[in-house]
């Protein structure tokens, strides 16, 4: 009751929530084909499966910032209307030209615009970290993925081979292909880490914004997130090579898939380790202003 009373003093009324729901529903229906395609890709494409984690991540980021609602008033709705126009333009260009990133991204911008048309810009400003995570919904174009994965694949395969040989394993490498006991290891395709790299970066993003960290610390964690993703994939691949060497190919493939999700926990623990290192160096890492925590 006290929270509701506080929101009423800020000018919030039930019709704001109703209007937001109606406008967002209309926006999703208008761009339904793009939304259906995004979720289809997330479901069938392992390299885009991280999109299934986005809405839980959004809910978590928004919940821990719920106290910021007291700083928001329903004003500045013009930005939402502008976003609708921009989103519709981008979506329509993507639809006509068959540019998938425009088609998907425009749909996302349009639906967000419908929401901000109802609630205003204060909500966007105070919950920016939560809304920014929704960008992970848009599938990364294949050309961009290949531009990242091809050099990353070779580097990770090389490092994995070096570590495995140092540990006494016999591993052959031809470009990006690892071979164990004459068997071309199925992890060669996954050596680029693309199947989990964006999920790992998403975990790093969450860690950076769920804790009351200083701005420079968040920036550092975000910058280091691709490196953390690469290291986690190497940590995952080295024991996978050993399993390929000691057990059947089916067992090794199952081990490889399972450890992919274990690496999400490893990425989280790596972020914790970075913070502990900064504290050990006596650097200010956190702040305790309530508005930044809640």
N, C-alpha and C positions, 0 to 999 in steps of 0.2 A: 504493500500500500504506500509506504514511504517513497519507494522508487517511482511508482506511478504518479504520485503527487508531484515529485520533483520534475518529472518529464512534462507534466501538464503546465508547470510554471515556465518551462522552456518553450511552450507553444505547441507541444505535440498533442494530437487528437487521434482517436481511432481511425478517422477517415484517411489519415496519412498511410497507415498500414494497409488499409483496404485498397486505396488507390495504387500503392506500390505493387500489390499482388495482382491487381487487374492489368496494369500496364505491363508488368513483366510477363504475365501469361500471354498477352497479345504479342509482345515482342518475340517470345519463344515460338509461338505458332506461326508468326510471319516468316521466321527463319528456320522452321522446323527441319528442313532437309539438311542444313548445315550442322545443326545440333545432333541430329541422328547420325550423320557421317562421323562427327567427332567421337561420339561414344562407340560407334562401330569400330573405328580404328583403334581406340583405346582397348577394346575388348579382344580384338583378333591380332593386333600387332604388338608383339612383346616389347618392342623398342618404344612404344607409346603407352605402355600399361600404367605408367606413373600417373596418368590423368585420372585414373580411378581413385587415387588418393587425394585429389585436389579438394573436393568438397569437404571431406573430414578435416583436412588441413585448414580450410577457410573457416569452418565452424569453430575450430579450436582457437585460431588467432582472433576471431571476432569475440568469442566468449571471454577470453582473458582481458580483453579491452572493453568489456561491457560498461565499466565505470565511466568511460569517456562519453557515454551518452548524455551525461549531465552538462557537457560542454557544447552539445550540438543543439542547434535550432533549425526548424524547417525553413531554410532560406537559400537563395542562390540556385533556384530550380532551373534557371536559364542554361546552366552548364549541362544538365541532363538532356534538355531539348537539343542542344548543340551536339552532344554525343550521339543522340538518335540519328540526326542528320548525317553526321560523319560515318557512323556505323552502317547506315543504310547505303551510303555511297560506296564504301569499301566493299560491303557485302555484294552489292549489285555488280560492281566491276569484277570481283572474283567469280561471281556466278556466270557472267557473260564471257569472260576471258578464260574461264576454267583455271584460275589461279587459286589453288586450294588455301594458302595462308590468308589471302584476302577474304575468301569466302568464309572461312572459320573465324578469323579475327574480327571481321566486320559484324558477324552475328553476335559475338561476345560483347563488343563495344555497344552495339545497339541495345541489347538487353540490360546492360549496366546503365545505359542512358535512361531507359524507362524507369529504373529504380531511383536514380538521382533526380529525375523529374518530379518524383513524388516526395523525396525526403530532403533534397537540397545538397549543397556542397560541404557543409560541416561534417556530415557523416563520412564523406569521401576523405576529407583531410584527417579526421581522427582515426579512421579505420583503414588507412591507405595500405598498410602492410598486409591486411587481410584481403583486400581487393586485388592487390598486385599478384598474389599467389594464383589467382584465377588465370593468369597468362599461361600457366603450365597446362591448361586445358587444350590449347591450340597445338595440334601436332606439328612437330618440326619437319619442314620439307625434306624430301629425300636427298636433294642436292646438298642441302646444308649438313644433313647427317653424314653423307659420304665425305664431304670436305673435312669434317671433324674426325670421322671414324678411320679413314684410310691411314693418315699419319699416326693416329693414336694406336691403331691396331698393330702396326709394325713396332712401335716403341714398346708397348706393353708385352708383346710376344718376345721381344729381345730381352727385356728385363726379366721376364718370367723364366726364360731359358737359362739365363745367367745364374739366377738364384737356385733353380732346380739342380743345375750342374754342380754348384757349390755345395749343395746338400747331398751329392752323390747319386743323383738320378741321371739316367741316360735320356737325353732329349735332343732331337734333331729339329732344326728350323730351316725352312725354306721360305724366305720373305715373311709372310704372316702366318704360315702354317706350321704348327707344332706336330711332331711325330714321336710317339712313344712305342717302343718295341715293334716298329714297323707299321703301327696303326696310326692313320691320320686322325689326330685327336679332334673330336667334334667341337672342342672349345676354341678352335682356330677362328670360327665365325664370331664367337663371343669375346675374343681377345680384345676387340676394340672397346669393350665395356659399354657399348651403346644401349644394351638391353637394360642396364641398371644405372647408367651414369646420370640420367635426368632424375631418376628416383632418388639417387644419393644426393644430388644437388638440392632437390626438394627438401630432404631431411635437414641438410645444412641450413637452408633458408628458414625452415621452421625453428630450428635451434636458435638461430640468430635473432628471431623476433618474438619468441615466447618468453625469453628471459629479459629482465630489466638491464640490458647492456648499454654501454655508452656507444655513441654513433660510430666512433672510429673502430671499435671492436666488432660491431656488426659488419662494417665495410670490410674489415680484414677477413672475417669468416666467409663472407660472400666471395671475396677474391680467391680465397684458398679452397673453396668448395670443389672446383674442377680437379685440383690436385688431390684432394681427399678422395674424390670418386675414383681417380686413377689408382691411387695407392690401395684402396679397398679392393679394387678389382684384381690387382696383383696378389694381394693377400689371399684372395679367393681362388685364384688360378693355380698357385703353387701346390696346395694340397690336392686340388683337382687332378693335376698331372700325376701326383703320387697314387691317387685312387685309380686312375687309368692304368698305371703300371702294375698295380697289385690286384685289381679286381676286374670284373667284367665291364664291357663298355656300357651296358645298360645301367649298372650300379653307378658308374662314374657320371653318366648323364644326369641321373637323379640327384646325386651329390652336388653336381654343378648347379642345378636349378634351385635346390634347397638353400645352398649357401649364398645364392644371390640375395635372398631376403634376409639372411643373417647379416649380410654386409650393411643393411640399413641400420642395424643396431651398432655395428662397428663404426659407421660414420658418425653416429650420435656420440659414441664414446670418444672418438677422435676429437670432436668439437669440445667435449669436456676436458680432454687433455690439453688442448690449446689454451683454454681459459685458465687451467691450473698453471700452465707455464707462464702466462702473462701475470698471474697473481704472484708466482714465485719471483718474477722479475720486479715485483712491487709496483706494477703499473695499475692505475685505476681502471677497473673493468666494468663495474656496475654502478648504478645510481638507484636511489630509493624513493623517488617521487612517485606518489600513488598513481598519478595520471598516466605515467609511462608504464606502470605495471598492469594496471587494470584497463 
